[in-house]
Amino acid sequence: MKSTFEIMEATAKVFYRFGSELPEKYMQEVFGKDDPVLAEKCLQYPKCGSGALLHLLYSLKYDEREALIRYINKKNR
């Protein structure tokens, strides 16, 4: 089982990637699909300030959120 710190670290790395790369670089790898609506959400994330992470998480569909969780878990193994 991962520690809280490990989960936070992996999550921070993913969202740093979202803020520093265009969605075309990670959409397929993270979410398993190329979706223009989801790409726009990811592009807006870095511009929205401190609440952006929560806003992005709550704006994802269930399957997108599950894909993101799987990706975060996979990246830290």
C-alpha positions in Angstrom: 0.0 0.0 0.0 1.3 3.4 -0.9 1.8 6.2 1.6 -0.1 9.4 1.4 3.1 11.1 0.4 3.7 8.7 -2.5 0.1 9.3 -3.8 0.5 13.1 -3.5 3.9 12.9 -5.3 2.6 10.9 -8.2 -0.5 13.1 -8.5 1.7 16.3 -8.5 3.9 14.8 -11.2 0.9 14.0 -13.4 -0.6 17.5 -13.0 2.8 19.1 -13.6 2.8 17.2 -16.9 -0.7 18.5 -17.7 0.6 22.0 -17.1 3.8 21.7 -19.1 2.8 19.6 -22.1 0.0 19.9 -24.7 -2.7 17.3 -24.3 -1.7 15.6 -27.6 1.4 14.4 -25.8 -0.4 12.5 -23.0 -4.1 12.0 -23.9 -3.7 8.6 -25.3 -1.3 7.4 -22.7 -3.3 8.7 -19.7 -6.9 8.5 -20.8 -6.7 6.0 -23.6 -8.5 8.3 -26.0 -8.2 11.5 -27.9 -11.2 13.7 -27.0 -11.3 17.4 -27.9 -13.5 18.2 -25.0 -11.2 16.5 -22.5 -8.2 18.1 -24.1 -9.8 21.5 -23.6 -10.4 20.8 -19.9 -6.7 19.8 -19.6 -5.6 23.0 -21.4 -7.6 25.1 -19.0 -6.2 23.4 -15.9 -3.0 25.4 -15.6 -4.8 28.7 -16.1 -7.3 28.3 -13.4 -5.3 28.9 -10.2 -5.2 26.9 -7.0 -8.7 25.4 -7.3 -8.0 24.1 -10.8 -7.0 20.6 -9.8 -10.3 20.0 -8.0 -12.2 21.6 -10.8 -10.5 19.3 -13.3 -11.1 16.2 -11.2 -14.8 17.0 -10.7 -15.3 17.8 -14.3 -14.0 14.4 -15.5 -16.4 11.7 -16.5 -16.3 8.5 -14.4 -14.3 6.6 -16.9 -11.8 9.4 -17.4 -11.4 9.7 -13.6 -10.8 5.9 -13.4 -8.3 6.1 -16.2 -6.4 8.9 -14.5 -6.3 6.9 -11.2 -5.0 3.9 -13.0 -2.3 6.0 -14.7 -1.2 7.6 -11.4 -1.0 4.1 -9.8 0.9 2.7 -12.7 3.5 5.6 -12.8 4.6 5.1 -9.2 5.2 1.3 -9.3 
